[in-house]
């Protein structure tokens, strides 16, 4: 690697490192096409159940201040948009009852899954909390973020990367101009 660094300018090395990280993250997130979870109410959750919707899988913990800070934005997003599904994966807990107390006290209305390493492995790496994975309406991995996420940034991303809506071919009646 040192030899390569001598041959390539610093800007090119940063570009290659970024490209390598991007490819690495895409390959790990690509495995998530078939996740299969059971939420705290006993309901089965699979990615294919949500075709046509954006799916956000948010890994969080009760002891994590940034996790707790982003939850109101996720609840608001989930409750106000029909094209978004949020699935919360509670990690690093001792007692599920503690998690459920937080769910109730924070009025979390989206599904909660009691997570572990096996659950996380269905989605991708979770090196830090919070971590959020986003799948597009076709069910493809779109992006993931380690750290605090906001409703505003999620909506901006979804707006920028939403599939184009079909154009209405019927433009209404044709208006003919009077000729003099």
N, C-alpha and C positions, 0 to 999 in steps of 0.2 A: 504494500500500500504506500510506503514511503517513496518507493521508486516512481509509482504512478503520480504521486503528489508533485514530484520534481518536474515531471513532464507536462502536467496540465496546470493551467492558471487556476488561482483560488476560486474564481467565480464558477469555472467549469466543475471543479471538485464539489462545490456546494450544490450545484445543479444535479450532478450525478448522485450525491448523497440523498437529496430530496426525492429524486426519481426512484431510487432504490427503496426508500422508506414508503413511498406511495405504493409501489408494486407489492411490497411486503404486506402493507395493510389491506390492499385489495384482495390479495390471495387468502388472507385469514378471514376477512369478512365474507368472502364468496361462499364459504362453507355453510353459512347460516340459512341457506334457502329452505331448509326443511326443519326449522325448529319446532319442537313439540313440548309445550309446558302445560302444567296444571296450576291454575291460580288458587288463591287462598279459599275460594268458594267451591272448589272442586271442578271448575269448568276447564275443559281442554282448550288450549290456545295453539293454533298453528298459523304460520305465515300465510299459507294458501287460503285460509278463512277470510283474509282481509284484502283480497285482490281489489284493485281500484282505489285503495286508500293508502295514505302515507302511514307507515308503522314506525313508531319510536320505541325502542327498547332501552329503558333507563336503569342502569345499575346504581344502587344507592345503599346507604346504611343510616341507621338511626343516630349514630354518634358523629356523623359527618356534616359539619355546618354548611358547606357549599351544597350538599345534597338537599338539605332541608330548605335552603334558600331558593333553589330552583323548582321545588315541588309546586308552589302556588301557580307558577307560570305553566307548568305541565298540566295541572288540573284545569286551568282556564282554557288552554288550547284544546284539551280533550273535550271539554263540555261545550265549547262554542263552535267547533268545526266538525261537520259530518264526514269530512274526507281524511280525518286523522284518528289514529288509534294509538294510545300510549299503554305500554306494559311496563310496570315497575318491577324490577328484580331486586328484592331485599337481600343484601349480602352481609356476611360477617356479623351474624347475630347469635346470641346464646339461647334466646327463648322466643319462639314465634309470637307468643302473647304480647311481648314488648313491641314487636313490629306492628301488630294489629292495633295496639293502643295508639301508636303514632299515626297509623292510617286513619283511625277514627278522629283523633285530635286535629289532624291537618285536613280533614274532609277530602281525603283522596278517593275519587270516584272511579278511577280506572283500575283495571285488574292488577293485583299484586301477586307475584310468585316468590315463594321462599327459595332463594337461590343458594347455589354452592358452585364449586369449581366445575362440576359436571354440567350444570345448567349453563354456566358462562361459556363453556367450551362449544356449545351449540351455536353461539353467536360470534365470538372472537375474543381476543385478549382483553382482559380487564386489569390493567396495571395499577390503576388508581380509581378512587371514587370521587365524584360521580363520573361515569362513562356512559355516553348515549350513542346508540347505533340507530341510523335512520335507513329505512327501506322505502324505495319509491313505490308508486301505485301498481307497478308491474311485478313487485315482489323482489326487485333486485337491490342488493346492497348499494346505498347511495353515498353515505358519508358516516363517519363517526367522530365523536369529540370526547376527549379526556378533559374533564374539568367542567366548571359551571357553564350552563347553557341557558339562554333566555328564550322566551316566547318570540320576541322580536327577531332574533337571529334565525330561529327555526322557520318562522313565517317568511322571512326574506329568502332563505334557501329554497323553501318549497315553491315560492312564487317564481324564482329564477329558474328552477329546474323542473317545473311541472310540465307534463306532456302538453303539446299544443292542442287546443280545443278544435274540434272539426268546424270548418267554415260552413255557414249556411249558404247554400248555392242559390236559394230563392231570395233575390234582392228586392222583391216587391214589384209593383207594376212599372212598366217602362213609360217614361214621360216623353212624349214627342214634342219637339219644338215647332213653333209656328214658323213657317218660312214666309218671308216678305216678297 
